[in-house]
Amino acid sequence: MIRMFVWVIMLFGGFALGLYLDSILFEYIHTNILFHIISFLIGGILFSLVIRISKNTGRTLAKYGRKGKIKRMETNVLVRHGVYKYMRHPMHLGLLFFPLSIAFLIGSPSFILIIAPAEMIMMLLLIKYFEEPEAIKKFGNEYLEYKNQVPWFCFNLLCLKELLKDVPKN
């Protein structure tokens, strides 16, 4: 719940701050139609990738990360299948680009160049200082071994292909 609140604050705060900074730093950008068309197209592509990655990684977690009767969004098994055999945080990789996709969709240069990168750094810090320790606490030595074998993120072609591969529902 707290993480969702942080996301909402980051998104709406970034939007408002971006528009404010645009009025100071990029006074005439909002009248440049070509910029907004290109920005919107880039944002649409990024946003569709974020959604696809989130859907695929969520389905992988649902398929392999649950044993027994547990709450819908919970996992109790460390997942090493699909893209999780190549990177520890594939869903976060997708979500990392969410602020940037919104920044491009709304066509705010300040959001694109300043705020979204700052939010992306904050998300990386959240992974390092909250997600990773939580996973270690939950899965213990099994996660520590996984952590030593698998990087946070992976950008090789095989890994990215796996990341974008459709995962069927259970």
Protein Blocks (a to p, Z undefined) as FASTA:
>chain_A
ZZmmmmmmmmmmmmmmmmmmmmmmmmmlmmmmklmmmmmmmmmmmmmmmmmmmmmmmmmm
mmmmcgcjddfkbcfbdcfehjllmbmblmlmmmmmmmmmmmmmnopaklmmmmmmmmmm
mmmmmmmmmmmmmmmmmnmmmlmmmmmmpcfbdcbfklmmmmmpccddZZ
